Amino acid sequence: MDATGLVELAREALADAYVPYSGYRVGAALETADGTVYTGCNIENANYSNSLHAEEVAVAEAVKNGHAEFTRIAVTSGARDGVTPCGMCRQTLVEFCGEDLPVLCDEGDSIREYALGDLLPNAISLDTLEAAGER
């Protein structure tokens, strides 16, 4: 699947977003190593801190189905404003992906691509914990 197709799947996931508080819909499409794609949308909660982000919903669905290796993720919002994964979602992705994971962000007329490591340099990882003697 090309980048445009992955972004389109993320856009389709927007329809399922539950956003009664912010009205800001986010969708994500996560491609696994075998080419399977899992999508997610944001699900808000009145206290906000319990809200689920589209990226983590997609990761959870993929992991639940036995996948732990990912090749790309696409993220979009209803505003097509080039939204990137937040810090928490970036850290979740680092758990399963290398710093070279392509992160495709929907800007409406174009797709901006980042490497996960550029979005979250020096992330906490298993290597970080082992180096600190915490494992």
C-alpha positions as CSV (number, residue, x, y, z in Angstrom):
1,M,0.0,0.0,0.0
2,D,1.3,3.4,-0.8
3,A,1.4,6.4,1.6
4,T,-1.7,7.9,0.1
5,G,-3.7,4.7,0.7
6,L,-2.5,4.5,4.3
7,V,-3.5,8.2,4.9
8,E,-6.9,7.4,3.4
9,L,-7.5,4.6,5.9
10,A,-6.6,7.0,8.7
11,R,-9.1,9.4,7.3
12,E,-11.8,6.7,7.2
13,A,-11.1,6.0,10.9
14,L,-12.1,9.6,11.7
15,A,-15.8,8.7,11.3
16,D,-15.6,6.5,14.5
17,A,-14.0,9.2,16.7
18,Y,-15.8,10.0,19.9
19,V,-15.0,13.7,20.6
20,P,-17.9,15.3,22.4
21,Y,-15.6,17.8,24.3
22,S,-13.0,19.0,21.8
23,G,-14.6,18.2,18.5
24,Y,-11.1,17.4,17.2
25,R,-11.2,14.1,15.4
26,V,-8.0,12.1,14.9
27,G,-7.5,8.9,13.0
28,A,-4.5,6.7,12.6
29,A,-3.6,3.7,10.3
30,L,-0.7,1.5,11.4
31,E,0.9,-0.9,9.0
32,T,2.4,-4.1,10.3
33,A,5.5,-6.0,9.0
34,D,3.2,-8.4,7.1
35,G,1.2,-5.5,5.5
36,T,-1.9,-5.8,7.7
37,V,-3.3,-2.4,8.6
38,Y,-5.0,-1.5,11.9
39,T,-6.8,1.8,12.4
40,G,-7.7,3.8,15.4
41,C,-9.5,6.9,16.4
42,N,-9.5,9.1,19.4
43,I,-12.0,8.4,22.2
44,E,-12.4,11.3,24.6
45,N,-13.4,11.1,28.3
46,A,-14.7,14.0,30.3
47,N,-11.5,14.1,32.5
48,Y,-9.3,14.2,29.3
49,S,-6.5,12.2,31.0
50,N,-8.4,9.0,30.4
51,S,-8.9,9.8,26.7
52,L,-7.5,7.3,24.2
53,H,-5.5,8.6,21.3
54,A,-5.9,7.2,17.8
55,E,-2.3,6.0,17.5
56,E,-2.5,4.0,20.8
57,V,-5.9,2.5,19.8
58,A,-4.3,1.3,16.5
59,V,-1.3,-0.1,18.4
60,A,-3.5,-1.9,20.9
61,E,-5.6,-3.5,18.2
62,A,-2.5,-4.7,16.4
63,V,-0.8,-6.1,19.5
64,K,-4.1,-7.7,20.6
65,N,-4.0,-9.5,17.2
66,G,-0.5,-10.8,17.6
67,H,1.5,-8.0,15.8
68,A,4.5,-6.3,17.4
69,E,6.5,-5.1,14.3
70,F,5.3,-2.1,12.4
71,T,6.5,-0.5,9.2
72,R,4.6,2.9,9.0
73,I,1.9,4.9,10.7
74,A,-0.3,7.6,9.1
75,V,-2.0,10.2,11.3
76,T,-4.7,12.6,10.3
77,S,-7.2,15.0,11.8
78,G,-10.5,16.4,10.6
79,A,-8.7,19.7,10.1
80,R,-6.0,18.1,7.9
81,D,-3.5,20.3,9.8
82,G,-0.5,18.0,9.7
83,V,-1.1,16.7,13.2
84,T,1.8,14.5,14.6
85,P,1.5,11.9,17.3
86,C,1.8,13.5,20.8
87,G,4.7,12.6,23.1
88,M,2.8,9.8,24.8
89,C,2.0,8.2,21.5
90,R,5.5,8.6,20.2
91,Q,6.8,6.8,23.3
92,T,4.3,4.0,22.7
93,L,5.5,3.6,19.2
94,V,9.1,3.5,20.3
95,E,8.2,0.4,22.4
96,F,7.6,-1.5,19.1
97,C,9.5,0.5,16.4
98,G,12.9,1.8,15.6
99,E,13.7,5.4,15.3
100,D,13.5,5.1,11.5
101,L,9.7,4.3,11.6
102,P,8.1,6.6,9.0
103,V,5.3,8.8,10.5
104,L,3.0,10.1,7.7
105,C,1.1,13.3,8.6
106,D,-1.8,14.5,6.6
107,E,-1.6,18.1,5.5
108,G,-4.7,17.9,3.2
109,D,-3.0,18.5,-0.1
110,S,0.2,16.7,0.8
111,I,1.7,14.2,3.2
112,R,4.6,15.2,5.4
113,E,6.9,12.3,6.5
114,Y,8.9,12.3,9.6
115,A,11.1,9.6,11.2
116,L,10.0,8.6,14.7
117,G,13.5,9.3,16.0
118,D,13.3,12.9,14.7
119,L,10.0,13.4,16.5
120,L,11.2,11.8,19.8
121,P,15.0,11.9,20.0
122,N,16.7,10.0,22.9
123,A,13.5,8.1,23.7
124,I,13.3,5.8,26.7
125,S,13.7,2.2,25.5
126,L,14.8,-1.2,26.7
127,D,18.3,-0.2,25.9
128,T,17.9,2.9,28.1
129,L,16.7,0.9,31.0
130,E,19.4,-1.8,30.7
131,A,22.1,0.9,30.5
132,A,20.6,2.4,33.8
133,G,20.7,-1.0,35.4
134,E,16.9,-0.9,35.9
135,R,16.2,-4.2,34.3
